[in-house]
């Protein structure tokens, strides 16, 4: 069997069955991530203190602003590992060994970068917390609660950044069940530890943060064990680097892609931080209510990201083989699955909202305000699905320049528009801003995909 012939490769499986097979474990694994935030918010929301709930919302948003700015570790690892698999031409012992070395080096580079970035963030903890809460317009009471929580959670930032790298690395290879094992373990341990620290040890907000921090560090150990098992390596080999995979050109390639994704992600997280700032300016009541409702966005986004990972993994393999026909099929079919799932999610939220809101808080004023704006949250899956799906396609392409330019264009339009909406409609303007952010992302990325197809690199079907 000739190793150089493209026909010797098995065709990329673009069936709906394969798309869903990749998506379901990712969706389950991803749901474990916001579930931790939901549990934390629900525990704090039942402490009969709106300031603590508002502070929790501020803390989660600030931590997201800091950490998600570096989730290029996930996307770069995913795209590069998917393309590495796509370049495999035949299965034999020698090539399997070489592929394992390549995949290991991708993971090692991402983990090294995660440790360096995390260490810098940890050293800058006091300044980041104080400046961040001031930038988010925190009130004294909610700001104190947020600081109490963040002082503990920051000790887990290295583990959380490493978690990004593991998620992307597993996803790019289609090893989504490993993601499920890892994320499921973190979520379950977090719930157990948080309940123990809060109700057993009476540690309050500190206990909520400590449970999450310890769970993420435990998750790193589980992910290392899964990585070693996947590559069939010894523990020593797992931590042994190959100099040929840490050359200047390879590192520059990684940093170039990361730079573009970093700019994109920073703009998105600043956009959500801006929305949180608008909520904080409206008072702790609005901030607390929106902290509960925006959990719907988080849960829905992570669920829909399951199909986006399918799109990323399969499109990345198609690009690795320069198989544009399969790429076009992948775009079409993952889009259909994405919108189908969004309809299901919005229906579930519509039915579940009367149960969800009372579970999240026992503060009447917060509940009433959140209930009044529940319909904006219920429609979030349908409003945001296009953005998540197209993100997956472009991450599979590792088209860093397009990802960056789309985000810059988004910023130019979104911030002035959001300011006008808030000035005119107050809290309704905040929710219209959330919708605009998601819809603008879809429209801009859709336009770039059309241009890429017209350019001839990916010709229309």
C-alpha positions, 0 to 999 in steps of 0.5 A, a space after each residue: 500500500 503506497 504511503 504517498 497516495 492520497 487514495 490509500 487513506 481511508 475517507 473522512 467519515 462525514 456521516 451525521 452518525 459520526 458528527 453526533 458520535 463526536 458531539 455527544 461525549 463533548 457535550 456531556 463533558 462540556 456540560 460538566 464545566 458550567 455545572 460547577 458554576 451553576 452549583 456554586 451560584 445556586 449555593 451562594 444564591 441560597 445564602 439570603 444575601 443578594 450582595 454575595 450572589 452579585 459578588 459571585 457573578 462578578 468573580 466568575 466574570 472576572 475569572 472568565 475574563 482572565 482565564 478565557 483570554 488564554 483558551 487559545 491553549 485549547 483551540 490551538 491544541 485542537 486544530 493542530 492535533 486534528 491536522 496531525 491526524 489528517 496527515 496520516 496516510 497509512 497505519 503501520 508501526 513506524 507511522 503510529 510511533 511518529 504520530 504519537 511523538 508529534 501529538 505528544 509534542 503538541 500537548 507538551 508545548 501547550 502545557 508548558 505555555 499554560 504553566 508559564 502563563 498561570 505562574 505570571 497570573 498567580 504572581 499578579 493576583 493582588 493587582 488583577 483582583 483589585 483592578 478587575 473589580 474596579 473595572 467591573 464597577 463593583 459595589 463595596 459589599 459585592 466587591 468584598 464577596 468577590 474578592 473573598 472568592 477570588 483570593 482562593 480560586 486564583 490558586 487553581 489558575 495554572 490547573 485551569 489553564 492546563 485543563 484548556 490544553 487537555 480539552 483541546 488536545 483530546 477533542 482534536 483527535 476525536 477522543 471525546 470520551 477522554 474529555 468526558 472522563 476528565 471533565 466529569 471527574 472534575 465536576 463530581 469532585 467539585 460538587 462533593 468538596 464544595 458541599 462538604 466545605 460549605 455545609 460540613 465545615 461552614 466555610 461560606 464563600 471560601 469553601 465554594 472556591 476551595 472545592 473548585 480549586 482542589 477539583 481542578 488540580 485533581 483533574 490535571 492528574 486524571 488528564 495526565 493518566 488518560 494522556 499516557 494511556 492514550 499514547 501508550 507511553 510510560 510516565 517517563 516518556 510522557 515528560 520527555 521532550 523531543 528537540 525536533 518538535 521544539 524548533 524555532 519554526 514550530 514554536 513560532 507557528 504555535 505562538 502565531 496561531 495563539 496570538 490571533 486566537 488570543 486577540 479574538 478571545 480577549 475581545 469576546 471576554 471583554 465584551 461579556 465583561 462590558 455586559 457585566 459592568 453594565 449590570 453592576 452599574 444598574 445595582 446589585 439586584 440587576 447584577 444578581 438576577 443576570 448572574 443567574 440568567 447568564 448561566 443559561 448562556 454558559 450551559 447552552 454554549 457548552 452544550 452547543 460546543 459539542 457540535 462545534 468540536 465535531 466541526 473543528 475536528 472533522 474540518 481540521 482533518 479535511 484541511 490536513 488532507 486538502 479534501 475540500 469536498 469533504 470540508 463542504 459536506 462537513 460545514 453543511 451537516 454540522 450546521 444542520 445538527 447545530 441548529 437542530 440541537 439549539 431548537 431542542 435546548 431552547 424548548 428545554 429551557 422554556 419548560 425548565 425555567 419555572 423550576 430552574 429559577 427557584 432552585 437558583 435563589 431564595 431571594 424574592 426580589 432577585 427571583 422576580 426580576 430574573 423571572 421577568 427577563 427569562 424569555 431573553 435567556 430561553 432564546 439564547 441557544 437559537 440566537 447564539 448557535 451560529 456563532 459557536 458552529 462557525 467558530 468550530 469551522 474556523 478553528 478547524 481551519 486554523 485560520 488565525 488571521 480570519 478569527 482575529 479580523 472577525 473579532 476586531 470587526 465585531 468590537 468596532 460594531 458591538 461596543 458603540 451599539 451596546 452603549 446606545 441600547 443600554 442608555 435607551 432601554 436599561 436592563 432590556 438594553 443589556 439583554 439586547 446587547 447579549 443578543 447582538 453580540 451573538 448575532 454579530 459574531 455569526 454574521 461576520 464569520 458567515 461573511 468570512 466563510 463566504 469570502 474564503 469559498 469565493 477566493 478559490 481556496 475552498 471552491 463552492 460545491 
